[in-house]
Amino acid sequence: MLWNCIRTVRLLRRALATSRWPPERLRAWQWRQLCRRLDHAYSNVPLYRKLYDECGFHPRDVRGLEDLGRVPVLRKERLRATAPADRVARGVRLASCRPISTSGSTGTPLQIFLDEADQCWQRATAWRILFEHGYRLTDRTVEIRATLGQRFFVQSLGVARKDWLSLRDPPAAWVAHLERTRAQVVVACATTLAALAEAASAGGARPRPRLAFSDSEPLTPPLRKSIQQGLGCDPIDVFGLVELSNFAWQCEQRQGFHVSADSHLVEIDPERATLIVTDLGMTGMPIVRYDTGDTAEIESEPCPCGRTLPRLRAIHGRAIESVVLASGQRLFWPFFHEVLGAFAEIRQWRVLALPGHTPRVQLAAASTIVPHVRRTLAAAAPELSDWEIETLPEIPWRPGEKLRLVVTGP
Ligand SMILES: [Zn+2]
């Protein structure tokens, strides 16, 4: 227990220092960590030994970060198809690991097994983002989830106190808890934060957390606005995956996402535009060149905040959750937001592009708007002129459910 605390604090201190390291120092650090991960994965994890041997690859083929592209990519299907015992390093006992499942909302759930060291590591990488925003160990955090997380002994002593609230509770109960405890930090999915903010506004309550962290879903401009109004703070968008912890986050400038480059090596697949991530710290279940299936764009301009960490201009989410036109152009939700967001009369929207069906734009708006929307869509991309447009009193989704603005499958 004590050792885990010391280890977490040490990891945190180093991580925070790296945010302003010169880029060459950061690259040298990444190179050293990558070499260790590659050797370890190849020597001790059956999944990687088999994958690399099949591809005729050996870790010595990589002589520098510029050779990273030679390392075979680990795809989600491959990870899922590998027996749990072959995903973890030799010597790691599955029975003593903490299993975590990805939500599985867009496919078959995937189980991740974290030994104690990896749990510490994931905790430190997630915490680092909070500290970048001025989190204090005396702060009280409220996290709202479907599954409640762990409680730690030190929290009962008043250090990094955390209350887990259930998604199943009514939003008014979350508001009451925040008001009663005066929690300074709140963490939840974007739509959950918005539901919390709306309940606060509707009830005339004024919970005033200092920091609100939004994850798991796109934090769209309308959701951000509603959170700002109801909670009185500008939410911080954070990106991560269960298998990789949180590794990309907005700074106080809210311009793109900084990558925690000391803990995660991030690349963009040149053909598919998907994010490929190497975790530089996990040892029990190493994750090396893992194709996340999420698409993103790199930002080359330095951030005005002064941090030297690399930045992603945008993270579009799952590659499959986009509409590909006959011309090959790929449309993500920001495209539709730009086009449809211009109409003040549209309260909500969603695009259904299911295989074998004409794509349909659903609008929570009066039907009189349809001809205007049709003209605007056609002007934005001629191929959209024959799409169906449907108006509804409300787009059916519940707070806490994965927000899918572009739906291309079950
Ligand atoms: Zn910044």
Residues whose N, C-alpha, C, O or C-beta is under 5 A from the ligand:
A	BS01	ZN	C251 Q253 C303 C305 R307
